[in-house]
Amino acid sequence: MNLLIPIKKSGTLIVVVALAFLLLSLQANAAVEGITGTSPAPVFSLTAKADYITVPEGSRIFMWGYADGDGNMQYPGPTLIVNQGDAVTVNLTNMIGGVPVSIVFNGQDDVNASGGVQGALAREARYGETVTYTFTAANPGTYMYYSGSRPELATEMGLVGALIVRPTAGGIPIPNQAYGDASSAFNQEFLFLLTEMDPNFHQMIEKGKMNEIDNAGYFPVIWFINGRAAPDTMLDSHTPLLPNQPYNCFPMTHPNERVLMRIIGAGRDLHPYHAHGNHSRVIARDGRLLESTPGSGANTGEFTFTNTSIPGSTIDAIFSWNGNNIGWDIYGHAIDEALNPLLNEIFVQSDIPAGLLAADAAVSVTSGVGFPAMASFRAVIWNGPDFAAAVKEVIRLKRSAPGSDTFTVVDRGLENTAVSDWAAGSAIAYTDHGAPFPVILPSQEVLTFGQFYSGSPFLGGLGQLPPGEGGFNPNGGFFFMWHSHNEKEITSFDIFPGGMLTMIIIENPTVPLVNP
């Protein structure tokens, strides 16, 4: 995808995106950004304010939002990050004239409030008033908070934010787990707070015509991840270009690492959020681990390519990409090159206890755990400790029966290796190491180059490009689009690309992630 296409009023922001890549100033955070307070009794002071946000086609839109104390109004509000068991206090002061404001904390029990007046869903702060909310963050997970005062308008106007409760054991935080269980372990985590907007409502409220709004006519034309529409989702966090939209969404990871997706449906509509590159495993919904019994881990989670985000609901999902069985060596290695332990080039290794003769139609391994369950796959057989120097045979196998350690021989002597008799104890590995690239790329004269193409089809590879092409991929990563699968939602005012869209970069394991 080439982001340097003409977009009305947005040339400056697009060029800034390009410069961000060229200067290697990408912001990819391994931990969700937010404010933390002091555990075990964090205190947050939020101020409801009115201000403006900027969308990629150049419009400034009137908003309400929560601010961190005296700071700027934010869309969405500051992400509140606390520890399990914390006694949380949130002081809300309302500086929006003419409307009461409150906070509802989804998923939190026994929320107490003082000050202000009682509203339909929560105690409300009128202009200039402060309401104090207290609760104990009893359960780890991903949650949202929002104004319960006319929420159909308040959330549309921006009074919404994320609450993250991190797990603890004996009062000590458990790092890199979402729910204090190994099934929720992650290497990086990213927030996807999904919203939509009808600017006509905002214009009417700005003009003092809130009571004339007809919700039956609601028609969103712009969609957001963390308060930004693409391509702004990929700009730096806290860029001065977007002073009221501090949070970006630009995931980065390495092969075989685990990315925690914290997805929040913070608007009115359903959003089918789609992650290209691989499925993800849903491990929790609404701050509750999907486990059959306590301590069993997320064993009732589902694998999905598209996570349907429901208004007011949250999803935690684990995404991982490894390129296994893709059909070619993603690093471009020859089969006789030494293995690099950083690259996890051997997916699964076992041995052949009874050996394998040239005429055999099947082969048994000591343990078939980890080999593909159903699909045929490429394997390499060799003898001796020195993989690079050893004689090897490339073979294609398919498991004979579910759970079996015996595999049917589909083909042998592939990739110019010889069919051989292999002695008992020979090594066998499920691997793409040395698998050749399956096509011959056309010459540059007949190619159209996207800005994310590095000049090489291999992960971490860089190649020559014509002048003026490329430039967005300095480390030779693999880019995948993550976006709403309701295709209209990846536009802004019917202009593509825009809306609920970002990219994830899979970087070579030898490349440090920026701002880890």
For each residue, the residues with C-beta under 8 A, 3 or more apart:
1: 450 451 452 481 497
2: 5 450 451
3: 14 17 18 231 451 472 497
4: 14 18 451
5: 2
6: 11
7: 10 11 14 56 57 495 498
8: 57 58 495
9: 57 58 59
10: 7 13 14 56 57 58
11: 6 7 14 15
12: 15 16
13: 10 16 17 56 231 232 235 241
14: 3 4 7 10 11 17 18 231
15: 11 12 18 19
16: 12 13 19 20 235 239 241
17: 3 13 14 20 21 231 234 235 472
18: 3 4 14 15 21 22 451 471 472
19: 15 16 22 23
20: 16 17 23 25 26 234 235 236
21: 17 18 24 26 471 472 473 474
22: 18 19 471 474
23: 19 20
24: 21 474 514
25: 20 236 514
26: 20 21 236 250 252 505 514 515
27: 235 236 237 248 250 514 515
28: 188 250 251 252 505 513 514 515 516
29: 32 33 188 190 237 515 516
30: 187 188 189 513 515 516
31: 188 189
32: 29 79 81 162 164 189 190 191 262
33: 29 79 191 237 246 247
34: 78 79 80 81 162 164
35: 44 68 78 79 80 81
36: 39 42 81 82
37: 41 42 43 44 80 82 86 88
38: 41 42 43
39: 36 42 82 83 86 173
40: 83 85 86 87 171
41: 37 38 86 87 88 89
42: 36 37 38 39 82 86 88 89
43: 37 38 89 90 91
44: 35 37 68 78 80 88 89 90 91
45: 68 69 90 91 93
46: 66 67 68 69 77 78 90 91 92 93 103
47: 66 67 68 69 70 92 93 94 95
48: 64 65 66 67 92 93 94 95 96 101 125 147 159
49: 64 65 66 67 72 73 95 96
50: 62 63 64 73 95 96 97
51: 63 65 72 73 244
52: 60 61 62 63 244
53: 60 61 63 75 158 227 242 244 245
54: 58 59 60 61 241 242 245
55: 58 59 61 222 229 232 492
56: 7 10 13 229 230 231 232 492 495 498
57: 7 8 9 10 492 493 495 498
58: 8 9 10 54 55
59: 9 54 55 199 493
60: 52 53 54
61: 52 53 54 55 197 199 202
62: 50 52 202 203 205 206
63: 50 51 52 53 73 75 157 158 202 244
64: 48 49 50 73 96 99 101 154 157 158 159
65: 48 49 51 73 74 75 76 77 157 158 159 244
66: 46 47 48 49 73 74 76 77 78 92 159 161
67: 46 47 48 49 70 71 72 73 74 77 78
68: 35 44 45 46 47 71 74 78
69: 45 46 47
70: 47 67
71: 67 68 74
72: 49 51 67 243 244
73: 49 50 51 63 64 65 66 67 158 244
74: 65 66 67 68 71 77 78 161 227 244 245 246
75: 53 63 65 158 224 227 244 245
76: 65 66 79 158 160 161 162 193 195 226 227 247 266
77: 46 65 66 67 74 145 158 159 160 161
78: 34 35 44 46 66 67 68 74 161
79: 32 33 34 35 76 161 162 163 164 191 247
80: 34 35 37 44 88 90 145 161 162 163 164
81: 32 34 35 36 164 166
82: 36 37 39 42 86 88 137 163 164 165 166
83: 39 40 86 137 165 166 168 173
84: 137 138 139 140 165 166 167 168 180
85: 40 136 137 138 168 171
86: 37 39 40 41 42 82 83 136 137 165
87: 40 41 134 136
88: 37 41 42 44 80 82 134 135 136 137
89: 41 42 43 44 132 133 134
90: 43 44 45 46 80 103 105 132 133 134
91: 43 44 45 46 130 131 132 133
92: 46 47 48 66 101 102 103 125 130 131 132 133
93: 45 46 47 48 125 128 129 130
94: 47 48 100 101 125 126 127 128 129 130
95: 47 48 49 50 127 128
96: 48 49 50 64 99 101 127
97: 50 127
98: 127 208 210
99: 64 96 149 150 154 210
100: 94 116 117 119 124 125 126 149
101: 48 64 92 94 96 124 125 147 149 154 159
102: 92 116 119 121 122 123 124 125 131 147 148 149
103: 46 90 92 122 131 133 145 146 147 148
104: 121 122 145 146 147 148 151
105: 90 108 111 133 135 143 145 163
106: 143 144 145 146 163 286 312 314
107: 139 141 143 163 286 287 314
108: 105 111 135 137 138 143 163
109: 135 136 138
110: 135 136
111: 105 108 122 133 134 135
112: 133 134 135
113: 116 122 123 131 132 133 134
114: 123 131 132
115: 123 125 129 130 131 132
116: 100 102 113 123 124 125 126 129 130 131
117: 100 123 124 126
118: 123 124
119: 100 102 122 123 124 148 149
120: 148 149
121: 102 104 148 149 151
122: 102 103 104 111 113 119 133 148 149
123: 102 113 114 115 116 117 118 119 131 133
124: 100 101 102 116 117 118 119 131 148 149
125: 48 92 93 94 100 101 102 115 116 129 130 131
126: 94 100 116 117 129
127: 94 95 96 97 98
128: 93 94 95
129: 93 94 115 116 125 126
130: 91 92 93 94 115 116 125
131: 91 92 102 103 113 114 115 116 123 124 125
132: 89 90 91 92 113 114 115
133: 89 90 91 92 103 105 111 112 113 122 123
134: 87 88 89 90 111 112 113
135: 88 105 108 109 110 111 112
136: 85 86 87 88 109 110
137: 82 83 84 85 86 88 108 165
138: 84 85 108 109
139: 84 107 165 287 288
140: 84 165 166 167 168 178 179 180 287
141: 107 164 165 178 179 284 286 287 288 289 314 316
142: 162 163 164 178 262 263 264 284 287 314 315 316
143: 105 106 107 108 162 163 164 165 286 287 314
144: 106 160 161 162 163 193 264 265 266 312 314
145: 77 80 103 104 105 106 160 161 162 163
146: 103 104 106 151 154 155 159 160 161 266
147: 48 101 102 103 104 150 151 154 155 159 160
148: 102 103 104 119 120 121 122 124 151 154
149: 99 100 101 102 119 120 121 122 124 154
150: 99 147 153 154
151: 104 121 146 147 148 154 155
152: 155 156 215 268
153: 150 156 157 201 205 210 213
154: 64 99 101 146 147 148 149 150 151 157 159 160
155: 146 147 151 152 158 159 160 195 266 267 268
156: 152 153 197 198 201 202 267 268
157: 63 64 65 153 154 201 202 205
158: 53 63 64 65 73 75 76 77 155 227
159: 48 64 65 66 77 101 146 147 154 155
160: 76 77 144 145 146 147 154 155 193 195 266
161: 66 74 76 77 78 79 80 144 145 146 193
162: 32 34 76 79 80 142 143 144 145 191 193 262 264 266
163: 79 80 82 105 106 107 108 142 143 144 145
164: 32 34 79 80 81 82 141 142 143 262
165: 82 83 84 86 137 139 140 141 143 287
166: 81 82 83 84 140 173 174
167: 84 140 173 174 177 178 179 180 184
168: 83 84 85 140 171 172 173 174 180
169: 172 174 180
170:
171: 40 85 168
172: 168 169
173: 39 83 166 167 168
174: 166 167 168 169 177 180
175:
176: 185 186 187
177: 167 174 180 181 182 184 185 186
178: 140 141 142 167 184 186 189 260 262 283 284 316
179: 140 141 167 183 184 283 284 289 298 316
180: 84 140 167 168 169 174 177 184
181: 177 184 289 291 295 297 298
182: 177 185 297
183: 179 283 289 297 298 299 301
184: 167 177 178 179 180 181 260 283 284 289 298 316 318
185: 176 177 182 258
186: 176 177 178 189 258 259 260 318
187: 30 176 253 254 257 258 259
188: 28 29 30 31 251 252 253 257 258 259 260 513 516
189: 30 31 32 178 186 259 260 261 262
190: 29 32 249 251 259 260 261 262
191: 32 33 79 162 226 247 249 262 264
192: 225 226 249 261 262 263 264 273 309
193: 76 144 160 161 162 224 225 226 227 247 264 266
194: 223 224 225 263 264 265 266 267 271 273 309 484 500
195: 76 155 160 223 224 227 266 267
196: 220 222 223 224 267 268 269 271 489 500
197: 61 156 201 202 220 221 222 223 224
198: 156 201 202 218 219 220 221
199: 59 61 202 203 221 222
200: 203 204 217 219
201: 153 156 157 197 198 204 205 213 218
202: 61 62 63 156 157 197 198 199 205 206
203: 62 199 200 206 207
204: 200 201 207 209 210 212 213
205: 62 153 157 201 202 208 209 210 213
206: 62 202 203
207: 203 204
208: 98 205
209: 204 205 212 213
210: 98 99 153 204 205 213
211:
212: 204 209
213: 153 201 204 205 209 210
214: 217
215: 152 218
216:
217: 200 214
218: 198 201 215 268
219: 198 200
220: 196 197 198 223 267 268 269
221: 197 198 199 492 493 494
222: 55 196 197 199 229 492 493 498 499
223: 194 195 196 197 220 229 271 484 489 490 492 499 500
224: 75 193 194 195 196 197 227 228 229 499 500
225: 192 193 194 228 229 230 233 249 500 501 502
226: 76 191 192 193 233 245 247 248 249
227: 53 74 75 76 158 193 195 224 245 246 247
228: 224 225 232 233 235 242 245 247 248 249
229: 55 56 222 223 224 225 232 233 492 498 499 500 501
230: 56 225 233 234 483 490 492 497 498 499 500 501 502
231: 3 13 14 17 56 234 235 497 498 501
232: 13 55 56 228 229 235 242 245 248
233: 225 226 228 229 230 248 249 250 501 502
234: 17 20 230 231 248 249 250 502 503
235: 13 16 17 20 27 228 231 232 239 241 242 248
236: 20 25 26 27 239 248
237: 27 29 33 246 247 248
238: 246
239: 16 235 236 242 248
240: 243
241: 13 16 54 235
242: 53 54 228 232 235 239 245 246
243: 72 240 246
244: 51 52 53 63 65 72 73 74 75
245: 53 54 74 75 226 227 228 232 242
246: 33 74 227 237 238 242 243
247: 33 76 79 191 193 226 227 228 237
248: 27 226 228 232 233 234 235 236 237 239
249: 190 191 192 225 226 228 233 234 502
250: 26 27 28 233 234 502 503 505
251: 28 188 190 259 482 502 503 504 505
252: 26 28 188 477 504 505 507 513 514
253: 187 188 257 259 319 320 321 504 505 506 507 513
254: 187 257 506 507 508 509 511 513
255: 321 322 323 330 343 344 459 506 509
256: 320 321 322 344
257: 187 188 253 254 320
258: 185 186 187 188 318 319 320
259: 186 187 188 189 190 251 253 318 319 320 504
260: 178 184 186 188 189 190 316 317 318
261: 189 190 192 275 280 307 315 316 317 318 319
262: 32 142 162 164 178 189 190 191 192 314 315 316
263: 142 192 194 273 307 309 314 315 316 317
264: 142 144 162 191 192 193 194 309 313 314
265: 144 194 270 271 309 310 311 312 313 314
266: 76 144 146 155 160 162 193 194 195 311
267: 155 156 194 195 196 220 271 311
268: 152 155 156 196 218 220 311
269: 196 220 311
270: 265 308 309 310 311
271: 194 196 223 265 267 308 309 484 486 489 500
272: 306 307 308 309 484 485 486
273: 192 194 263 306 307 308 309 482 483 484 485 500
274: 305 306 307 482 483 484 485
275: 261 278 279 280 305 306 307 319 480 482 504
276: 480 481 482
277: 319 321 478 480 504 506
278: 275 319 320 321
279: 275 303 304 305 319
280: 261 275 303 304 305 307 317 318 319
281: 298 301 302 303 304 317 318
282: 285 290 298 301 302 303 304 307 315 316 317
283: 178 179 183 184 289 290 298 301 316 317 318
284: 141 142 178 179 184 287 288 289 290 298 301 314 315 316
285: 282 288 290 313 314 315 316
286: 106 107 141 143 313 314
287: 107 139 140 141 142 143 165 284 314
288: 139 141 284 285
289: 141 179 181 183 184 283 284 297 298
290: 282 283 284 285 298 299 300 301
291: 181 294 295 296 297 298 299 300
292: 296 299 300
293: 296
294: 291
295: 181 291
296: 291 292 293 299
297: 181 182 183 289 291
298: 179 181 183 184 281 282 283 284 289 290 291 301
299: 183 290 291 292 296
300: 290 291 292
301: 183 281 282 283 284 290 298
302: 281 282
303: 279 280 281 282
304: 279 280 281 282 307 317
305: 274 275 279 280
306: 272 273 274 275 485
307: 261 263 272 273 274 275 280 282 304 315 317
308: 270 271 272 273
309: 192 194 263 264 265 270 271 272 273 313 315
310: 265 270 313
311: 265 266 267 268 269 270
312: 106 144 265
313: 264 265 285 286 309 310
314: 106 107 141 142 143 144 262 263 264 265 284 285 286 287
315: 142 261 262 263 282 284 285 307 309
316: 141 142 178 179 184 260 261 262 263 282 283 284 285
317: 260 261 263 280 281 282 283 304 307
318: 184 186 258 259 260 261 280 281 283
319: 253 258 259 261 275 277 278 279 280 504
320: 253 256 257 258 259 278
321: 253 255 256 277 278 478 480 506
322: 255 256 344 347
323: 255 326 330 432 459
324: 347 430 432
325: 347 372 375 377 378 430 432
326: 323 330 432
327: 378 432 435 438
328: 432 435 436 437 438
329: 332 333 345 432 433 434 435 436 437 458
330: 255 323 326 432 458 459 478
331: 340 343 345 458 459 460 461 508
332: 329 437 456 457 458 461
333: 329 337 345 433 434
334: 337 434
335: 380 392 394 415 417 433 434 435
336: 388 389 392 434
337: 333 334 388 433 434
338: 387 388
339: 343 345 346 387 388 433
340: 331 343 345
341: 344
342: 509 510
343: 255 331 339 340 509
344: 255 256 322 341 347 509
345: 329 331 333 339 340 431 432 433
346: 339 349 429 430 431 433
347: 322 324 325 344 370 429 430 431 432
348: 369 370 371 429 430
349: 346 427 428 429 430
350: 365 366 367 368 371 427 428 429
351: 365 366 425 426 427 428
352: 355 356 363 364 365 366 381 422 424 425 426 427 428
353: 364 365 366 424 425
354: 364 424
355: 352 421 422 423 424 425 426
356: 352 360 363 381 421 422 426
357: 360 421 422
358: 412 419 420 421
359:
360: 356 357 363 409
361: 408 409
362: 400 406 407 408 409
363: 352 356 360 397 406 407 409 428
364: 352 353 354 405 406 407
365: 350 351 352 353 368 371 405 406 407 428
366: 350 351 352 353 405
367: 350 405
368: 350 365 371 399 403 404 405 406 407
369: 348
370: 347 348 430
371: 348 350 365 368 377 397 399 407 430
372: 325 375 376 377 399 430
373: 399 402
374: 398 399 402
375: 325 372 398
376: 372 396 397 398 410
377: 325 371 372 396 397 398 430
378: 325 327 394 395 396 414 430 431 432 435
379: 394 395 396 397 428 429 430 431
380: 335 392 393 394 395 428 429 431 433 434
381: 352 356 392 393 395 420 422 426 427 428
382: 387 390 391 392 393 426 427
383: 390 391 422 423 426 427
384: 389 390
385:
386: 389 390
387: 338 339 382 390 392
388: 336 337 338 339
389: 336 384 386
390: 382 383 384 386 387
391: 382 383 420
392: 335 336 380 381 382 387 417
393: 380 381 382 412 413 417 418 419 420 422
394: 335 378 379 380 413 414 415 417 434 435
395: 378 379 380 381 409 411 412 413 414
396: 376 377 378 379 409 410 411 412 414
397: 363 371 376 377 379 407 408 409 410
398: 374 375 376 377 407 408 410
399: 368 371 372 373 374 402 404 406 407 408
400: 362 404 406 407 408
401: 404 406
402: 373 374 399
403: 368
404: 368 399 400 401 407
405: 364 365 366 367 368
406: 362 363 364 365 368 399 400 401
407: 362 363 364 365 368 371 397 398 399 400 404
408: 361 362 397 398 399 400
409: 360 361 362 363 395 396 397 412
410: 376 396 397 398
411: 395 396 414
412: 358 393 395 396 409 419
413: 393 394 395 417 418 419
414: 378 394 395 396 411 417
415: 335 394 434 435 436
416:
417: 335 392 393 394 413 414
418: 393 413
419: 358 393 412 413
420: 358 381 391 393
421: 355 356 357 358
422: 352 355 356 357 381 383 393 426
423: 355 383 426
424: 352 353 354 355
425: 351 352 353 355
426: 351 352 355 356 381 382 383 422 423
427: 349 350 351 352 381 382 383
428: 349 350 351 352 363 365 379 380 381
429: 346 347 348 349 350 379 380 433
430: 324 325 346 347 348 349 370 371 372 377 378 379
431: 345 346 347 378 379 380
432: 323 324 325 326 327 328 329 330 345 347 378 435
433: 329 333 335 337 339 345 346 380 429
434: 329 333 334 335 336 337 380 394 415
435: 327 328 329 335 378 394 415 432
436: 328 329 415
437: 328 329 332 457 458
438: 327 328
439:
440:
441: 447 457
442: 446 447
443: 446 447
444: 447 464 465 466
445:
446: 442 443
447: 441 442 443 444
448:
449: 453 465 466 469 470
450: 1 2 453
451: 1 2 3 4 18 469 470 471 472 473
452: 1 470 472 473 479 503
453: 449 450 465 469 470 473
454: 461 462 463 465 470 473 474 475 476 477
455: 461 462 463 464 465 470
456: 332 461 462 463 476
457: 332 437 441 461
458: 329 330 331 332 437 461 476
459: 255 323 330 331 476 477 478 506 507 508
460: 331 475 476 477 507 508 510 511
461: 331 332 454 455 456 457 458 476
462: 454 455 456 476
463: 454 455 456
464: 444 455
465: 444 449 453 454 455 469 470
466: 444 449 469
467:
468:
469: 449 451 453 465 466
470: 449 451 452 453 454 455 465 473
471: 18 21 22 451 474
472: 3 17 18 21 451 452
473: 21 451 452 453 454 470 476 477 479 505
474: 21 22 24 454 471
475: 454 460 507 508 511
476: 454 456 458 459 460 461 462 473 508
477: 252 454 459 460 473 505 506 507 508 511
478: 277 321 330 459 505 506
479: 452 473 503 504 505 506
480: 275 276 277 321 503 504 506
481: 1 276 501 502 503
482: 251 273 274 275 276 501 502 503 504
483: 230 273 274 489 490 499 500 501 502
484: 194 223 271 272 273 274 487 489 490 499 500 501
485: 272 273 274 306
486: 271 272 489
487: 484 490 491
488: 491 499
489: 196 223 271 483 484 486 499 500
490: 223 230 483 484 487 496 497 498 499 500 501
491: 487 488 494 495 496 497 498 499
492: 55 56 57 221 222 223 229 230 495 498 499
493: 57 59 221 222 498
494: 221 491
495: 7 8 56 57 491 492 498
496: 490 491
497: 1 3 230 231 490 491 501
498: 7 56 57 222 229 230 231 490 491 492 493 495 501
499: 222 223 224 229 230 483 484 488 489 490 491 492
500: 194 196 223 224 225 229 230 271 273 483 484 489 490
501: 225 229 230 231 233 481 482 483 484 490 497 498
502: 225 230 233 234 249 250 251 481 482 483
503: 234 250 251 452 479 480 481 482
504: 251 252 253 259 275 277 319 479 480 482
505: 26 28 250 251 252 253 473 477 478 479
506: 253 254 255 277 321 459 477 478 479 480
507: 252 253 254 459 460 475 477 511 513
508: 254 331 459 460 475 476 477 511
509: 254 255 342 343 344
510: 342 460
511: 254 460 475 477 507 508
512: 516
513: 28 30 188 252 253 254 507 516
514: 24 25 26 27 28 252
515: 26 27 28 29 30
516: 28 29 30 188 512 513
